[in-house]
Amino acid sequence: MNNQHLELAITAAKAGAVELMSRRDNRVVQEKAPKDLVTDADLASQKAIREILLKGFPDYVFVGEEEGENEPPADVRRGDPSAQPCWVVDPLDGTINYVHRLQSFAVSIGLYADGKMCLGVVYDPVSEELFTAIDGGGATCNGRPIKVSDCSELGDSLVACSFPAGVQGGDPEVAKFVTVLERCRSLRRLGSCALNMCYVAAGRLDAYWATNVSAWDSAAGTVIAREAGAVLTGYNGDEMDDWNPRFCVAATSPLHHSMVSLLSDNR
């Protein structure tokens, strides 16, 4: 991947953000499923992003959260060398926050090629923070290099997590939450997977785990966190599956080991 791809993704992300901000105080909300919302802003943002990305690279595949474009072709999922690169887009990551006029929502655009996520752009239109990364090129926020914290002790760490819509008190996710909460310095649930990963990359969070998100939630953040020096695997320590992300990301290897040990013991 190169700067042409990156600049196109930045243009698309900002175009999507325009759609979000223009509807922020007058949006139409529907339920896709219980406690799982979609707005007219999600749809308008994805349409704007899709048009820009596919105009720039008409032969590329497009996967997005909305409008039934959720699954990549089989050759893309397998990582076949002959498969076309695939844009992976969340036009509004943090819809619940957006609907309630909270901060912590973003546009997220990843690019999958040669068997891995290799480019990431996450744009927060409220703070006007633009996180970017290309595989092998480091990560930036508004053009400035970012890196993870040096936190290695769980007791010193600020951690975030994601819960599924409709989580119940007896679910395994709640047990994981309590286990980590008892041992870390503090635990947050901020509502945007993409931004959580960027915050780990920028040293604002020390670790983050999610076992219920989709590929478009984590696609861009995967590259940004990795390029900022984070340790990223499946939540049980196995290799992360980009198309079925159940993962733990942490600033350092010792912290990652502590997190994975706790999460694996509470399945």
C-alpha positions, 0 to 999 in steps of 0.5 A: 500500500502507498500514499495514494491509498492513504490519501484516498482513504483520508478523503473518504473518511472526511467525506463520511464525517461531513455526513455524520456531523450534518445530521448529528442534531437531526438524525433518524434512528432505527433498530437493526436488532434489540439495542443495536441502532442504525441511523440515516447518518450511518447510511449516508456516510457509507454511501459517500465513502464507498463512492470515493473509494471505488472511484479511486480503485474500481476493481477493489472489493468493498465491505461495510457495516451497512446495506448488506455489504458485510461479507468479503468474497471467499478468496479475500477471506482466505487471503489468496494472493490473487484476491483483490484488495478489500476496503473494510469500512465502518461509516459510524463506529460508536452509533449509540454515542452518536445517537445520544450526542456523546463524543467517542464516535468515528469513521473507520476505513481499513484496507485488507490485502495479501492476507492482512490489514495493511492500512488504517484511517480513523477520523474523529470529527468531534476532536478533529483527530485523524489517526493513520497507519500504513503497514511498515510505516508507523502510526500518526495522529494529525501527522505526528508519530504516536506510540504506545505507553510503557505500562507493563503492570496490570495494576498500573493500567487503564483498560477498555473493553467492549460488550455486545448489545444486550449483554446479560449479567450472567454472560461470560463477558461480565465475568471477564469485566469484573476480573480485569476491573479488580486488578487494573487501575481502572476500566472503561467502556467508551463505545468505539472499538476503532477509537479504543485501538487508536487510544492504545496506539497513542498511549492514552489507554494501556490495553483493550479487549473485545470478543464481540466486534465485527471486522469493520470495527477493528480493521483500521485500528488493527494497523494503527495499533500494530504500527504504534508498537502494540501487542495484538493477538486473539484474546486467548493468545492465538493469532488474531482473525481479522474477519472474526476479531476476538482480540486483546491489544496491549502496550507491552508484552508483559501487560498483554500476557497478564491480560490474556491470562485473565481473559483466557481463564474466564471464558 
